[in-house]
Every structure is written in structure tokens, then in C-alpha cells.
Amino acid sequence: MPKVSAQIPEDIYKRIDEEVRLGIFQNTSEAINAALKKTYAEKSRAYLRWLMKKEDVSEKSMLRELKTCRTLPLRVLTA
């Protein structure tokens, strides 16, 4: 995994350090990775909600389409 260096505000670092100290995370790197994954997941969900609204797609129809895709054989999806 690539390594990245970043500067973060002191208050955020103190919260991360506290979570590591409490044993929620094994180390600072794990805490930051979890926070980044959570942030990108939230961003993806927000984009999906926006796109559904823009294209006038209902949640019900999206779930129906997802169910259809999950039941299709793999060779149909890759063709």
C-alpha cells in the first residue's frame, strides 16, 4: 500500500491518539485508514443519492435492478 504524509489539525490528532490509546485501533495508521474509507463511502452514497434524484430513479427500481444483476450468471455480465 502506498505511503502518504499529511498534516492534520492538532485536535483531530488528539482524538485519533485517544482512540488508539483506548484500543479502538491498533495504531494511528489504522485509525486514519478507517476514517478515509468511511469518508469515501459516505461521499459515494451522497453521489448515488444525487444521481438517483437527477435521473428520477426510485430506490425501489434500483433495488430491483440490483437483485436482477445478482441473479444473472457471471458469463452474462461479462459478455
Phi, psi and omega in degrees: 000135180297148178259141182229143176249136180214153174260132179234153179299149183302320182295323177292318179299321179296321178294318178298313180300321178296317179295324176293315180298323180282352178088009178293321176234153180287326181203174182298319181300316179297320179295317180292319177300317179296318180295318179295317179298317180296317180297316180291327176294317178297319179297318179296318178295320179296318178296318180296318177298317179298314181296320178299317180293317181298318183268004179055050178255129180278157177298321180299315180291326178294317179295323177296318178296319178298317178298319178298315180297322181290335182267349179287144175296151182303322184294333178288322181290330184266353182286000000 
